[in-house]
Amino acid sequence: MVAKILPDRGGPIEGMGEFDLIDRIRRITGPSSALMGIGDDAAVIDLGGPEVLLATVDMQVQNVHFGIEQYAPADLGRRAVAVNLSDIAAMGGTPRHVLVSLALPPDIPATWVEELYQGMATEAGDWDADIIGGNISRIQGPICVDVIILGSVPPGEVVPRSGGRPGDLLAVTGSLGNAAALRSAVEHALDLDDLASPEWIASAASVHPRVREGRVLARLHLAHAMLDLSDGLAGDLQHLCRASGLGAEIDARRLPIDDQVWSIAAALGLDALDLAISGGEDYELLIALGSQDAEAACEALASVGLHVIGRLEPAAHGITLLDWTGRRHSMPPSGWTHF
């Protein structure tokens, strides 16, 4: 039987945008029996127990997410697990189990695979999760590392993207722009000896999933909505606002930007603000919380720092950015996108 080629009804996905493509997929898949399906950081599934199941998946592709010379295999393994842990954190959950699928060229050394798994097992073990299975396939093209993480959370403590309320404060953990600044420095072969400390470089090159912080916010019922900043503040804020049916205002003067980001940006002639809002790969949490809960949330997350950077507003106000002088601008939906 010869497969029928369907007519083109929308052109190539390049230029369409990742989330427009996801919307098309969602129209095909239709309603789900899951409590939450496509459109959040993780799916939420009720299996009838005291906690609901969280499920998330993320793929790391050679020459898209990493270069083979960029990371030692153990570091790549840690990263592949950590970016998924960040999604579990954004739902307020606890990671439990990891599944891994690998697509490998036949000439990859077995020791490379072993070290990759050592890194994955270490990162998972740091959060009391374990690798329980997966799949391995031959491929002629680039390496693909596809990771699924299963987690859990009490049903009354799930924190979706869609729970934001008008007047909620917007806050982020940690600092923004570190990964983008380091990536720009490497791309331009910038000498970092006088610009950044070795500790900052090591931290900026790693993913630090805010699992403990997300869990604390969920357990104390301090977060109305939450997601992790993987694509950049400007892009991910659009997702939170879209899910919650709201607009937002961000104050650039309140963004937590590290001194080393400023130094690298100045040396390269870049805008530190652009690195902070559009650079991507921060893997911090963006949180909507009631103004009455801000002090308690800041105290609960004092070890990593929680910074109020703006507020949610009615949808009619759009998404705006106050610049360094306090002037208001429309915030474009910039950030990482695959297409």
N, C-alpha and C positions, 0 to 999 in steps of 0.2 A: 504493500500500500504506500503510495506517495503522499507525503505530508503536504497539506495545502498551505501555501504562503499567504498569510493574511495581508490585506492592503495596508499601506502606511497611513495611519490616521493622526500623526502628530510630528513626524520628522524625527531626526536623531535625538538621543537624550542629551548629547553634548549641547550646552547652552540652555537646556530646559530647567536645570536646577534640581538638586537632589530631592528637595521636599515637594516640588511639583510632581516628580516621578512617584514619590511615596503616596501622594494623594491619589494618583491614578491607580496604584496598586490597591489602596484601601477601598476604592470603589469596586474593584473586582472581588476582593476577599469578603466584603460585606460585613454584617454584624458578627460579633464574636461572643462565645459563651464565657470568655474571660471577664473578670471584673473590670480590667483595663487591658486593652489590646494595643494595636498600632497607634503610635502618637505620643508615648511617654518614654521615660528612660528605661523602663522595664515593663514587661507584661505582668499582670497581677491575676493569679488563678486561685480560686477557692476550692480546696480539696476536702473541706468539711472538718478540718482539724482546728486546733487552737490558734494557728498562724496560717496566713495565706502564703502561697508560693510566689516568688519573684523569679522571672526568667529574662535574661538579657544576652545578647550576642554581639560581638564586634570582631571585625577581621583586620589583620595587619598584613599589608601587601608590599612585597619588595618593590622598591623604586616609586612607590606611592606614599607609604607611611614610613619606610626606613630604607636605608642603603645597607648592603651586606657588609660594608666596611665601617658603617656608622656605629653599630652596636656590637659588643661582644655577644655571643649567642645567649649567655645567661642573662645579660641585661635586657636583651630583646624579649626573652621569656618572661621576665618580671614585668616588663612594660605591657606585653600582650594581655596578661592577667589583670594588671592594675587598671587599665582603661575600662575594663568591664566592672571591676570592683567599684569604680567611680559611679557607674550607673546604679548599682545596688545602693550605694551611699545616698544618691539623690532621691531614692524612694524611702529613705529612712530604715533600710533593711540591714540584715545580717547575712553575709555570704556563707554558703554551706558547701556547695559542690561545684566542680569545674569539669567541663568536657572540652576536648581539644580535637580539631581536625587540622591535619597538615597536608599541604600539597607541595611535594618536594621534587626537584630535579634529581635524576639518578646519580649524578656525580657529587652530591653533597656528602661530606664526610660524616660517618656515623657519630664521631665524637662531637660534631657540631649539634646534631640532634640531641644527644645526651645532655650537653651543656644547656641547650635551650630548655629542655624539660627540667633540669635542675633549677634554673631560674624561675620557671613557672611554679614548680613545687614549693620553692622557697617563698615566693610572693603569696601564694595561696595559704601556705602554712602560717605565715605571719598573721593571718586573719582566721585561723582555725578552720580553714576550708581544705578540701582535698580533691585531687584529680581522680575521677572515677571512670573515665573511659574516653572514647573518641574514635578517630578514623585517620588513616594515612593513605594518601594517593600519590601516584606518579604524575608529574607534570613536566612539560618541556619549557614552560615559561618561568616567570618569577615565583619565588617562594610565597606561599600564602599560609598564614597562621590564623586560624579561625577559632575563637574561644567563646564558649557558652558558660555563663555562671548562673547557678540556681541559688536563690537566697530565700529568706523568710522574714516576716514581720507580723506582729499582731494586727488584725484587720482594722482596728480603730486607730492605728498609728501610721498607716500608709500616707505618704506625702506626694500628691500628684503635681503635675505642672498646672493643672486647671483650677487650683484652689485659691488663687489670688483674689483679693477684694479691693475695691477702690479705697485709697488712702493707706493701704499697706506700705510699710517701708521696705525698700529693697536693700539687701546687704549681700556682701561676698566674703568668703573666708580667704585667709592668706593674702597674696598679692597677685597682681595681674601683669602680663607682658613678659615674664621671665623666659619662658620657652621661646617666644617669638624673638626676643632680643638675642638670645644665644644662637638661635637658628640663623638670624641675619648676620651675626658676627662670624659664624662658621662659613656661610656662603660667600662672604667678602674677605675671608682669610684675615680677619682683624686680630691683631695681637692684643690679647686680653690681660696681659701681665699687670698693667697699671690701671685697668678699668674694672676688674672683677676679681673677687677672691676665689680661691680653689673651692671653698665650701659652697659659694653661690653657684659656681659653674656645675658642680656635681649635683646640686639640688635642682637647678634649672633643666638639667638633662634627664631628670627622672620624673616619674609620675607618682604623686602622693595622694592616693585616694582618701577622701575625707569620710571614711566609714564611721569612725567613732563620733565625729561631729554630726553627721547626718542622723546617726542613731540617737544621740542625745537630744537633738532638736525634735525628733519624732516622739521619743518617749515622754518628753516634757510638754508635748503639744504646743511648741513655740512656732512652728513653721506652717503657714497656710499653703504654700506652694514652694517647689524646689526643683532645680535641675542642675546638672553638672556642666561646667563651661568647657566644652571640648572644641567647639567651632569658633569661639570668641564671644565676648560680652555682647557686641552689637547683634550678632546673628542669633545667639541663644536667647537673648532677651525677647527677640521677636517671637520665638517659639513659646515662651512662657506667657507673653501677652496674648498671643493668638489663642492658646489653650484656655486662658482665663477670660477672654473677651474684653480685654482692657488695654489702655495705653500706659505710658510710663514717662517719667522724667528722670534723667541721670545727670548728676552734677560732677563734671570732670575734676573739679577741685577736691572732691572727696574720694577719688579713686586711689586705692593703695598701690602705688607704683614704686618699686625698689630703686634706690639710688643707682645701682649698677645698670638698670634699664635706661635711666636718664643718661648715664655716661656713655653707654654703647650707642644709644640713639644719636647723641651729639656727635660722636666720633664718625658715624656713618651718614650724617646729614638726614636722619630719619626723625619722624615725629613720635615721641614716646607715647603720646595719647593714642595714636593709631596702633602701635604695638599692643597697648593695653586693652583696647576695645575690639580690635579686629585680628590680632595675631593668632589666636587659637591655641589649643593644647595647654590651657591653664589647669584644667581638671580641678578647679575650685568649685565650691557650691554657690549658686545664686539662689537667694532665699527671699520669699515674701513673708513678712511677719507683721503682726499688729503693732502699732506704735507703743502700746502699753507693755509689750513683751520685749522690746528692744534691749532694755537694760539687762534683763534676765538672760537673754540670748548671748549678749556680749560677755557676761560673766561666765556662762557655761562653756563658751568657746575661747576663753582668754588665752589658752595655750597656743592656739594657732592664729588668733586675731579674727574678729568679725567687724566689718566696716560697713556702715550705712552709707549708701551711695546715691539714693534717690527714693522715689515712691511710685506706686501704681496710681493711675488716674483713669477717668472714664475713657472709653475707646475713642470718642470723638476728638480727644486731645492729641491722639497720635503718640508716637514715640519720639521724644526730644532729648537733646543734649545741651546742657549749660556749659559753655566753654570757659576757659581760664578767666575771662573778663565778666562772666555771668550772662553773656548774650545767649539767647536760645536759638538752637538750630534743629532742623529735622535730622534724626539719626538714620543714616542709610543702613539697610540690612546686610552689612558687609561681614566677612568672616570666611572660614574655610568651607568650601563646597566641592563635592566630587565632580560635578558636571556644570 
